[in-house]
Amino acid sequence: MRWVLALLLLTGVAQAETLVATRTIRAQAILAPGDVTLSDANVAGALDDPLLASGMEARVTLYAGRPIRGEDLGPPAIIDRNQVVSLAYATGPLSILTEGRALGRGGVGDVVRVMNLTSRTTVTGRIGANGVVSVGPQQ
């Protein structure tokens, strides 16, 4: 019985921290270091490092005191809905560059649907750092 008591005294509750919003943050707002803080709660799926949130864009409204999950944040949008963007297709020696209208908004690395302005066809592509949407096999 003594060893059970000793084991209980030696093992403490593991403390984990969860990232929470310090105030209500609207969707599409860029997070600053003062917008988030660590809470002593342990919530599965929630972020635990303030550096992961700083400079990111809120994809949904973040409420004060509620945990922030990884899918609640994303890179800042560089393409807005209805913006005219460059569409690039490249495979082997073939390279095509045309214009399209973004049907959604997104940041670098996000996948977005775009309507080709010439053919009126809707395609899906990945947003590059330069704002060009790459479609085709190498997206």
N, C-alpha and C positions, 0 to 999 in steps of 0.2 A: 504494500500500500504506500510506503514511503517513496518508492521510486516513481509511482504515478504522480504523487504530489510534486516531487522534484522536477519531473518532466513537464508538468503544467506550468511551474514557475519559470523554467528555463525558456520555454517557447512562448514568445510574445506574438501578438497579432501583427502581421505584416502591414505596415502603413504604406499606402500608395496615395498619390495625389492625382487629381483630375483637373483639367483646364476648364474654367467656367468664364462666362462673360461678366464683366463688371457693371455693364449697363445694357439696355436693349439696343441691339445693333440691327439696322435694317439690311435686307438683302441687297447685294451689289455694293456694299460699303467695304472699303479697304481697312483692315484691322491694324491698329497701332499697338505698341507694347502696353499702353495703359488701358486698353480695351479688354484685356484678359488677365486672369489671376489664377493661382492654384488653390484648390480646395482639398481638404483632407479626406474626401470621399474617394472610393474606388469604384468607378463605373466602367463596366466592360464596353470596349469600343470607343471610349472617349480619349482624346489627346491628353498627354501628360507633360508636354514641353512647350512653354510659351514661345520659343523660337520657331516652332513649326507653324504657328498662327500669324506671327508678325509679318505684315506685308501681303497677306493672302486676302482674297475677296470672300465675303460671306455669300454663300449660294442660297441660303434661307435666312429668315429672321432669327437672330440669336437673342434669347431672353436672358436677362440678368439672373445670375446664380445657377443657370442650367448648364449641364455639361456640354462641351463642344466635341462633336464627332469629326473624324477625318473627312467624311463625305459632306459635311456642312460647309467646308471651305474649298477653295480652288484658286488657281492662279488668276491674277487680275485680267479681266476681259480686255482684249485688244480689238475685238470685232463685235459690233452691235448688230442687233436684228435690223434687217432692211439695208444694211450698209453694202455698197458696191465694193467687191473684193476681187483680187486676181485669183483665177483658178489655174493651177499648173498640173499637167499630166506629163510624166516622163517614164519611158521604158526603153531601154537600149538606146539606139540613136534617135528615136522619135521623141520630140518634145513639143507640147502644145501649151500655149498660154492664152487665156481668154478672160473675160469678165463675167462675174456672177453676182447675184444678190443673196446675202446671207439670210437664212431663214431662222436663225437663232443667234445667240451671243456666246462668246467663249474666249478663253485665254490660250496661251501657247500650249500645244499638245492636246487640246480638246478636239473632239470630233464634232463637226457641225454639218448640217444640211445646207446646200447652196443650190440656187436655181441658175443654170447657165442662161445668160441673157440672150445668146444667139439662138440656141435650140429650144429654150424653155424647158429643158430637161432638168430634173432634180437629181443631184449627186451628193454623195457624202464624202467628206475629206477631213484631213487633220490640219489644224492651224499651225503654221510655222512661226518662228521668232520674228520674221519680217512681215507677218500679216498675210502671207500668201497661203491659200488653202490648197494642199496637195491632194490630188485624187489619183486613183489607180493603184497598181500593185505595190508601189513603194511608199505609200502613205504611212 
